[in-house]
Amino acid sequence: MTAILRQMEDYHYAHLIKTFGKMRTDVVDFLMETFIMFKNLIGKNVYPFDWVIMNMMQNKVFLRAINQYADMLNKKFLDQANFELQLWNNYFHLAVAFLTQESLQLENFSSAKRGKILNK
């Protein structure tokens, strides 16, 4: 999945969004399932802790996808008439899981590894 998301460009995300058309429930279902799936993948540590480069690459890919979906969330579900509480709840749970994941806690790394990560 990370490999597929890594290859996606902005126009791929735009095309994906257009495929939903006017079906609001389809967009909500897609975003809900995507946010839950990302949260589960982030929480399970797909790669071992010491595979820093792979963990960083996965985080970069996921963050890009999350930002693309957050843009759709802001455009379609932020105003009071279209607000989806559970969708926003899942988004914020994903954000917290992403920000607090073990692979982003630099204080747990050696000073040499921490320096290399910060210099990238």
C-alpha positions as CSV (number, residue, x, y, z in Angstrom):
1,M,0.0,0.0,0.0
2,T,2.8,2.4,0.8
3,A,4.3,1.7,-2.6
4,I,1.1,2.6,-4.4
5,L,0.5,5.8,-2.3
6,R,4.1,6.8,-2.9
7,Q,3.6,6.8,-6.7
8,M,0.4,8.9,-6.5
9,E,0.7,12.5,-7.7
10,D,-1.7,15.3,-7.0
11,Y,-3.7,14.6,-10.1
12,H,-4.2,11.0,-9.0
13,Y,-5.8,12.2,-5.7
14,A,-7.9,14.7,-7.7
15,H,-9.1,12.0,-10.0
16,L,-9.9,9.7,-7.0
17,I,-12.0,12.4,-5.4
18,K,-13.8,13.1,-8.7
19,T,-14.8,9.4,-9.0
20,F,-17.1,9.8,-6.0
21,G,-19.2,12.4,-7.9
22,K,-22.0,13.9,-5.8
23,M,-22.4,10.8,-3.6
24,R,-21.7,12.2,-0.2
25,T,-22.1,8.9,1.6
26,D,-19.4,7.3,-0.6
27,V,-16.9,10.0,0.2
28,V,-17.7,9.7,4.0
29,D,-17.3,5.9,3.9
30,F,-14.1,6.2,1.9
31,L,-12.5,8.7,4.3
32,M,-13.7,6.9,7.4
33,E,-12.2,3.6,6.3
34,T,-9.0,5.2,5.1
35,F,-8.5,7.1,8.4
36,I,-9.1,3.9,10.4
37,M,-6.8,1.9,8.1
38,F,-4.0,4.5,8.4
39,K,-4.4,4.6,12.2
40,N,-4.2,0.8,12.4
41,L,-1.1,0.7,10.1
42,I,0.6,3.5,12.1
43,G,-0.2,1.7,15.4
44,K,1.1,-1.7,14.3
45,N,4.7,-0.7,13.3
46,V,4.9,-2.5,10.0
47,Y,8.7,-2.2,10.0
48,P,11.0,-2.9,12.9
49,F,11.9,0.1,15.1
50,D,15.5,0.2,13.9
51,W,14.5,0.4,10.2
52,V,14.5,4.2,10.5
53,I,14.7,5.0,6.8
54,M,11.7,2.7,6.0
55,N,9.7,4.2,8.9
56,M,10.5,7.7,7.8
57,M,9.5,6.9,4.2
58,Q,6.2,5.4,5.3
59,N,5.5,8.4,7.4
60,K,6.3,10.8,4.6
61,V,3.9,8.9,2.2
62,F,1.1,8.6,4.8
63,L,1.5,12.3,5.7
64,R,1.1,13.3,2.1
65,A,-2.0,11.2,1.7
66,I,-3.5,12.4,5.0
67,N,-2.9,16.0,3.8
68,Q,-4.7,15.3,0.5
69,Y,-7.6,13.8,2.4
70,A,-7.6,16.6,4.9
71,D,-8.0,19.0,2.1
72,M,-11.1,17.1,0.9
73,L,-12.4,17.0,4.5
74,N,-12.1,20.8,4.8
75,K,-13.8,21.5,1.5
76,K,-16.7,19.1,1.9
77,F,-17.3,18.6,5.6
78,L,-16.3,21.7,7.6
79,D,-19.4,23.9,7.2
80,Q,-22.3,23.3,9.6
81,A,-24.7,22.0,7.0
82,N,-22.3,19.1,5.9
83,F,-20.4,18.6,9.2
84,E,-19.7,14.9,10.0
85,L,-18.8,14.5,13.6
86,Q,-17.6,10.9,13.4
87,L,-15.5,11.6,10.3
88,W,-13.7,14.5,12.1
89,N,-13.4,12.4,15.2
90,N,-11.6,9.7,13.2
91,Y,-9.4,12.3,11.5
92,F,-8.2,13.7,14.9
93,H,-7.7,10.2,16.3
94,L,-5.5,9.5,13.2
95,A,-3.6,12.8,13.7
96,V,-2.9,11.9,17.4
97,A,-1.8,8.4,16.5
98,F,0.5,9.8,13.8
99,L,2.1,12.4,16.0
100,T,2.6,10.1,19.0
101,Q,3.9,7.1,17.2
102,E,7.1,5.6,18.5
103,S,9.1,6.1,15.3
104,L,8.7,9.9,15.6
105,Q,9.8,10.1,19.2
106,L,13.4,11.3,18.6
107,E,14.3,11.3,22.3
108,N,14.3,7.5,22.1
109,F,17.1,7.5,19.6
110,S,20.8,7.7,20.2
111,S,22.2,11.3,19.7
112,A,24.0,10.2,16.5
113,K,20.9,8.7,15.0
114,R,18.8,11.7,16.1
115,G,21.3,14.1,14.5
116,K,21.1,12.2,11.2
117,I,17.3,12.2,11.2
118,L,17.2,16.0,12.0
119,N,19.7,16.7,9.2
120,K,17.5,15.0,6.5
